[in-house]
Amino acid sequence: MELISTDLPDGIRKIDLTGRLDLEGADAIDLKLTVLVSTQRTFAIVDLAAVEFLASIGIATLIRNAKAVRQRQGNMVLLNPKPSVAKVLSSTRIDQIIPVCYSLDDARARVRASDPGVS
């Protein structure tokens, strides 16, 4: 699992994940993801377009970080999961906890929707 982070000009952090979000993959990115999204108020878009597989440990990693982001009045959304990953998110109802978007523009709007400083 590979993680690449980019800070966009509008203050949103885009995080691209590549590979399998299974036990090994979650272990490989867990600390880095936590540092990127959970240590300060962050508006994060986690791009899942290149994630090939999502296991329960990967789901737990995403949920734990989304909750930590919200505790700091930030927000996290998931972007563009492959159909197999989207099916896992839907069947486990994770998409009810963490918004899933299919375009970057929609993700940017959704991630900032909870920000009182943005109208």
N, C-alpha and C positions, 0 to 999 in steps of 0.2 A: 504494500500500500504506500502510495506517495501522496504527499500533501504540499500544495503550493498556495501561498497566500499573497494576495494583491490588495493594497489599499486603494480604493477608487477615489476620484476627486471629490465626491459628495459625502465622504466620511464613512462609507460602507466598506466593510472588509469582505472580499470575495475569496473563498477558500475552495480550491479545486482538489477533489480527491480522485485518485486513479488506482484501480486494482480491486482486490477483494476485501470487503469489510467483514472479515471473519475473525477468529481468535488472533491469528498472527497480524492481520491488517489493523485491527483495533488496537492491539498492543503497540504497533509501530507508530501510530499517529496520536494515541490518547493524550500523552503529556503535551505535545506540541499544539494540538487542537485546544486543549484546556487553557494553555497560556494565551493563545490567540483570541479566544472568545470569552473566557470566564474571569479574567483578572481585572477587567475594567469595563465600563459601560461600552458595549459594542453592538453594532448593527451588522450582522453577519449573514452572508448568503453562502450556503454550502452547496457547491455544484457537484451533483452526483452523476453527471453525464457519462463519466468514464469508470463508474463503479460497476463491476461485473456481477457481484454477488453481495448480498446483505444478510448476515446471520444475526442471531439474537444478541450476541455480544456487541455487534456494530450498532444495532438499534439502541441498546443500553447506553453506548457511548454518545450517540446523537441526543438522546433524551436527557441524559445527565448534563450535557453542555448547554442544551436549550434552556433547561431550568435554571442553571447558573447564570446564563445571560439575562434572563428575566428578573432574577433577584437583584441585578444591578441596573434595572430599568432599561435594558437593551432588548434586542429581539433577534431571532434567528429563523431563517426560512431555508427550505431545501429547493434546489433548482434542477429541473430537467432529468429526473431519474429515468433510466432505461425501463421498458415495460416490465421486465421481470422484477426489478427493484421497486417500481411503483406498485406492483401487485403485492409485494411483501408489506410495503408501507400502508397500503389500503387494508389488507386483510388483518393486520395487527392494529389497525386504527391509529397508527402513529401520525398519519396525515391529519388527524383530528387534534393532535397535540402540537405538531410542528407544521406550519403551512407548507404546501408543496406547490411550486410554480413551474410553468413551462416556458417562460420567456424572462430574459434578464430585466426588461422594463417592468413587468409585473412583480418580479421578485424585489426590485428596488422599491417599488411603491408599497408592497406588503411589509417589508422589513422596517420601513420608516413609519408605518401607519400608527404605531403606538408611541411615536416620538412627539411630545407636546410642543417641541420647538419647531416642528415642520407642519406647514398647513397644506 
